[in-house]
């Protein structure tokens, strides 16, 4: 099974090297197309520094991100498709796990998981606040994190692929059409990617064009009243989420949650701290020999070896069903 990955690059990002390395370090069950519209020589320099050799590299102006991705997919023939932005990252071995899921469950068309969220300084500040198991809620809220979503090519092609006319909702629009077509969509309670949220990202912006695209998407499946109400709720949520991302990008922990957290720093680290608004949970770590310390508002795991830059660790947090604990942030310590 081959997974086709497209990386659209509209402008150079200082996170690009990390994004490229996260692909380069995956098992070689993928093909990569880089669609570079940046006209920035640093992009080619970063590709060369990582040692990554894309199967397709196109340098030049395009008609937008969706158009670039759609054209790249047309030039490829892998079994599964996805895309990764230049400031996001795949976690280690994700592509192998995704391949195994599709091979073991041939009736499923889409698999998606959660994403950790980091700020522009590489600090993990929580989990994606919208992600949840697949349901009709998708018709009024984008509950799928794009870099953690993988789609069978046959399913993508059967609903017409990405709409190149869209700028802000091209991913959500595709998920909704897959949903309405009755495709099998399954959520996996794992973390498959890391997303960088900063004011300049499209996710963090709320322009008039984004408002129009969101309203049009919801309106296709709901009444005018429901659509208007959803847009108002979206605006209020968006405002509170980005007012202070370090506080509001939190996920209630009321069951077993597996955190796969990358060392996004440039140096080796010996411990990690998870900060909560309150603690009534037990924690286990999959690193042999790790010692766990639990205090009123934090969990600290001390490892018996250094965690290398780019390496990930998994921490399982298990809380009582009535727990109201929320993960607020995580940080590495030497």
C-alpha positions as CSV (number, residue, x, y, z in Angstrom):
1,X,0.0,0.0,0.0
2,X,1.3,3.4,-1.0
3,X,0.3,6.7,0.8
4,X,0.4,9.8,-1.3
5,X,1.5,12.9,0.6
6,X,1.3,16.4,-0.8
7,X,3.1,19.3,0.9
8,X,1.9,22.7,-0.5
9,X,4.2,25.5,0.3
10,X,3.0,29.0,-0.1
11,X,5.7,30.6,1.8
12,X,8.8,29.5,3.7
13,X,8.4,28.6,7.3
14,X,11.0,28.1,10.0
15,X,9.2,24.9,10.9
16,X,9.7,23.5,7.4
17,X,12.7,21.4,8.3
18,X,10.9,19.7,11.1
19,X,7.9,19.0,8.8
20,X,10.2,17.5,6.2
21,X,12.1,15.4,8.7
22,X,8.8,14.1,10.1
23,X,8.1,12.7,6.6
24,X,11.7,11.6,5.9
25,X,11.8,9.5,9.1
26,X,8.6,7.5,8.3
27,X,8.8,4.0,6.9
28,X,9.1,4.2,3.1
29,X,5.5,3.4,2.2
30,X,4.8,6.8,0.8
31,X,5.3,9.0,-2.2
32,X,5.8,12.7,-1.7
33,X,4.9,15.7,-3.9
34,X,6.1,19.2,-2.9
35,X,4.2,22.0,-4.6
36,X,6.4,25.0,-4.0
37,X,4.8,28.4,-4.8
38,X,7.1,30.3,-2.4
39,X,9.8,31.5,-4.8
40,X,12.1,31.2,-1.8
41,X,15.5,29.5,-2.2
42,X,15.3,28.5,1.5
43,X,12.7,25.8,0.6
44,X,15.1,24.0,-1.7
45,X,17.9,24.4,0.8
46,X,15.8,22.8,3.6
47,X,14.8,19.9,1.4
48,X,18.4,19.3,0.5
49,X,19.6,19.6,4.2
50,X,17.1,16.9,5.3
51,X,18.2,14.6,2.5
52,X,14.6,14.1,1.4
53,X,14.0,13.4,-2.3
54,X,10.4,14.1,-3.3
55,X,8.9,12.0,-6.0
56,X,7.4,15.2,-7.5
57,X,8.7,18.7,-7.0
58,X,7.0,21.7,-8.7
59,X,8.3,25.2,-8.4
60,X,6.1,28.0,-9.5
61,X,2.9,29.9,-9.0
62,X,-0.3,28.0,-8.5
63,X,-4.0,28.8,-8.1
64,X,-4.1,28.3,-4.4
65,X,-3.5,25.5,-1.9
66,X,-6.5,23.3,-2.8
67,X,-5.6,23.5,-6.5
68,X,-2.0,22.6,-5.9
69,X,-3.0,19.6,-3.8
70,X,-5.6,18.4,-6.3
71,X,-3.2,18.6,-9.2
72,X,-0.5,16.7,-7.2
73,X,-3.0,13.9,-6.4
74,X,-3.9,13.6,-10.1
75,X,-0.2,13.1,-10.9
76,X,0.0,10.3,-8.3
77,X,-1.6,6.9,-8.0
78,X,-1.2,5.8,-4.4
79,X,-3.9,3.9,-2.5
80,X,-4.4,6.6,0.3
81,X,-4.1,10.4,0.1
82,X,-3.3,13.1,2.6
83,X,-1.5,16.4,2.8
84,X,0.8,18.1,5.3
85,X,1.4,21.8,5.7
86,X,4.9,23.2,5.9
87,X,4.5,24.0,9.6
88,X,2.9,20.8,10.8
89,X,4.5,17.4,11.6
90,X,3.7,13.7,11.4
91,X,4.5,11.7,14.5
92,X,6.9,8.7,14.2
93,X,5.6,5.5,12.5
94,X,2.2,7.1,11.8
95,X,2.3,6.0,8.1
96,X,3.0,2.4,9.1
97,X,0.1,2.4,11.6
98,X,-2.2,4.0,9.0
99,X,-1.2,1.4,6.4
100,X,-2.0,-1.4,8.8
101,X,-5.4,0.1,9.6
102,X,-6.4,0.3,6.0
103,X,-5.1,-3.2,5.2
104,X,-6.9,-4.8,8.2
105,X,-10.2,-2.9,7.6
106,X,-10.8,-2.7,3.8
107,X,-14.4,-1.4,4.3
108,X,-13.2,1.8,5.9
109,X,-12.6,4.8,3.6
110,X,-11.3,7.3,6.1
111,X,-9.2,7.0,9.3
112,X,-8.4,10.1,11.4
113,X,-6.9,10.8,14.8
114,X,-6.1,13.7,17.0
115,X,-3.3,16.3,16.8
116,X,-1.2,17.9,19.5
117,X,-1.0,21.7,19.3
118,X,2.2,23.7,19.7
119,X,2.8,27.4,19.7
120,X,5.3,29.2,17.4
121,X,8.1,28.4,19.9
122,X,7.5,24.7,19.7
123,X,5.8,24.4,23.1
124,X,3.1,21.8,23.2
125,X,0.0,23.5,24.6
126,X,-2.7,20.9,24.3
127,X,-4.7,18.8,22.0
128,X,-6.9,19.9,19.1
129,X,-10.0,21.3,20.8
130,X,-12.5,20.3,18.1
131,X,-11.6,16.7,17.3
132,X,-14.1,14.0,18.4
133,X,-15.5,10.7,17.0
134,X,-17.3,10.8,13.7
135,X,-21.0,11.8,13.8
136,X,-23.4,14.2,12.2
137,X,-21.8,17.0,14.2
138,X,-19.4,17.1,11.2
139,X,-22.1,18.9,9.2
140,X,-21.8,22.0,11.5
141,X,-18.3,21.7,13.0
142,X,-15.0,20.5,11.6
143,X,-14.3,17.7,14.0
144,X,-11.5,16.2,11.9
145,X,-7.9,17.4,12.2
146,X,-6.6,17.6,8.6
147,X,-3.0,16.5,9.1
148,X,-4.2,13.4,11.0
149,X,-6.7,12.4,8.3
150,X,-6.1,9.8,5.6
151,X,-8.5,8.9,2.8
152,X,-8.7,6.1,0.3
153,X,-8.0,7.4,-3.1
154,X,-11.1,5.7,-4.5
155,X,-13.3,7.4,-1.9
156,X,-11.7,10.8,-2.6
157,X,-12.2,10.5,-6.3
158,X,-15.8,9.3,-6.0
159,X,-16.8,12.5,-4.4
160,X,-14.8,14.8,-6.7
161,X,-11.7,15.5,-4.6
162,X,-10.9,18.9,-3.2
163,X,-12.8,22.0,-4.4
164,X,-10.0,24.3,-5.8
165,X,-12.3,27.3,-5.3
166,X,-12.1,27.1,-1.5
167,X,-9.3,28.6,0.6
168,X,-10.3,28.1,4.2
169,X,-12.7,25.1,4.3
170,X,-11.4,22.8,1.5
171,X,-10.6,20.0,4.0
172,X,-14.0,20.3,5.9
173,X,-15.8,20.5,2.6
174,X,-14.2,17.2,1.5
175,X,-15.0,15.5,4.8
176,X,-18.7,16.6,4.6
177,X,-19.0,15.2,1.0
178,X,-17.5,11.9,2.1
179,X,-19.9,11.8,5.0
180,X,-22.9,12.6,2.9
181,X,-21.9,10.0,0.4
182,X,-22.1,7.4,3.1
183,X,-18.4,6.6,3.2
184,X,-17.1,4.8,6.3
185,X,-15.2,7.2,8.5
186,X,-13.5,6.1,11.7
187,X,-11.8,7.9,14.5
188,X,-8.7,6.5,16.2
189,X,-8.0,7.7,19.7
190,X,-4.4,8.4,19.1
191,X,-2.2,11.5,18.2
192,X,-0.9,11.3,14.7
193,X,0.4,14.8,14.0
194,X,1.4,18.1,15.6
195,X,-0.1,21.4,14.4
196,X,1.5,24.7,14.9
197,X,-1.0,27.4,15.7
198,X,0.1,31.0,15.5
199,X,-1.7,34.2,14.5
200,X,-0.5,34.1,10.9
201,X,-1.9,30.6,10.2
202,X,-5.1,30.2,8.2
203,X,-6.6,28.3,11.1
204,X,-6.1,31.2,13.5
205,X,-7.5,33.8,11.2
206,X,-11.1,34.8,10.8
207,X,-11.6,36.9,7.6
208,X,-14.7,37.7,5.7
209,X,-13.9,35.1,3.1
210,X,-13.6,32.4,5.8
211,X,-16.9,33.5,7.2
212,X,-18.5,33.1,3.7
213,X,-17.0,29.7,3.1
214,X,-18.1,28.4,6.5
215,X,-21.6,29.7,6.2
216,X,-22.0,28.3,2.7
217,X,-20.8,24.9,3.9
218,X,-23.1,24.7,6.9
219,X,-26.1,26.1,4.9
220,X,-25.9,23.2,2.4
221,X,-26.9,20.9,5.1
222,X,-28.9,23.1,7.5
223,X,-31.7,25.7,7.6
224,X,-30.8,29.4,7.5
225,X,-31.5,29.7,11.2
226,X,-29.3,26.8,12.2
227,X,-26.6,28.0,9.9
228,X,-26.6,31.6,11.3
229,X,-26.7,30.2,14.9
230,X,-23.7,27.9,14.1
231,X,-21.7,30.8,12.6
232,X,-22.3,32.9,15.7
233,X,-21.2,30.1,17.9
234,X,-18.2,29.5,15.8
235,X,-17.2,33.2,16.0
236,X,-17.6,33.2,19.8
237,X,-15.6,30.0,20.2
238,X,-12.9,31.2,17.8
239,X,-12.5,34.4,19.7
240,X,-12.1,32.7,23.0
241,X,-9.8,30.0,21.6
242,X,-7.3,32.4,20.2
243,X,-7.5,35.1,22.8
244,X,-5.2,33.0,25.0
245,X,-4.3,29.7,23.2
246,X,-2.2,28.5,26.1
247,X,-5.3,28.4,28.4
248,X,-8.1,27.6,26.0
249,X,-6.5,24.9,23.9
250,X,-7.3,22.3,26.5
251,X,-9.0,18.9,26.3
252,X,-11.1,17.5,29.1
253,X,-9.7,14.2,30.4
254,X,-12.5,11.9,31.4
255,X,-11.1,8.6,30.1
256,X,-7.9,6.9,29.0
257,X,-5.9,9.3,26.8
258,X,-2.7,8.4,25.1
259,X,-0.3,11.4,24.5
260,X,2.4,10.9,21.9
261,X,4.5,14.0,22.4
262,X,7.4,15.0,20.3
263,X,10.6,16.6,21.6
264,X,10.4,19.7,19.4
265,X,13.4,21.3,21.0
266,X,16.9,21.2,19.5
267,X,18.5,19.4,22.4
268,X,18.2,16.2,24.4
269,X,15.7,16.2,27.2
270,X,15.5,14.1,30.4
271,X,12.0,14.9,31.7
272,X,8.6,16.2,30.7
273,X,5.9,17.9,32.6
274,X,2.1,17.9,31.9
275,X,0.3,20.8,33.5
276,X,-3.4,20.5,34.3
277,X,-6.0,22.8,35.9
278,X,-6.3,20.2,38.6
279,X,-5.1,16.6,39.1
280,X,-7.2,13.6,40.0
281,X,-5.6,11.2,37.5
282,X,-3.0,8.5,37.5
283,X,-0.3,8.4,34.8
284,X,1.8,5.7,33.2
285,X,4.7,6.1,30.8
286,X,5.9,3.6,28.2
287,X,9.6,4.6,28.6
288,X,11.3,1.8,30.6
289,X,12.6,3.1,34.0
290,X,10.7,6.4,33.9
291,X,9.8,7.8,37.3
292,X,6.4,9.6,37.6
293,X,5.7,12.4,40.1
294,X,2.2,13.7,40.6
295,X,1.5,17.0,42.2
296,X,-1.7,19.1,42.6
297,X,-1.5,20.5,39.0
298,X,1.2,18.7,37.2
299,X,2.6,15.3,36.2
300,X,6.3,14.9,35.7
301,X,8.0,11.9,34.0
302,X,11.7,11.6,34.5
303,X,13.3,9.3,32.0
304,X,16.4,7.1,32.5
305,X,17.8,8.2,29.2
306,X,17.9,11.3,27.1
307,X,15.0,11.9,24.7
308,X,16.6,12.9,21.4
309,X,15.3,15.9,19.3
310,X,12.5,14.7,17.1
311,X,11.8,11.6,19.3
312,X,8.4,11.1,20.8
313,X,7.2,9.5,24.1
314,X,3.9,8.2,25.0
315,X,2.2,8.9,28.2
316,X,-1.2,7.3,29.2
317,X,-3.4,9.4,31.4
318,X,-6.3,7.6,33.0
319,X,-8.9,9.7,34.9
320,X,-12.2,8.9,36.6
321,X,-15.3,9.3,34.4
322,X,-16.3,12.2,36.6
323,X,-13.0,14.0,36.3
324,X,-12.9,17.6,35.1
325,X,-9.2,17.7,34.7
326,X,-8.0,19.6,31.6
327,X,-4.6,19.4,30.0
328,X,-3.3,23.0,29.8
329,X,0.3,22.6,28.5
330,X,3.3,20.4,28.4
331,X,7.0,21.2,28.4
332,X,10.3,19.4,28.2
333,X,13.1,19.9,30.7
334,X,16.8,18.9,30.6
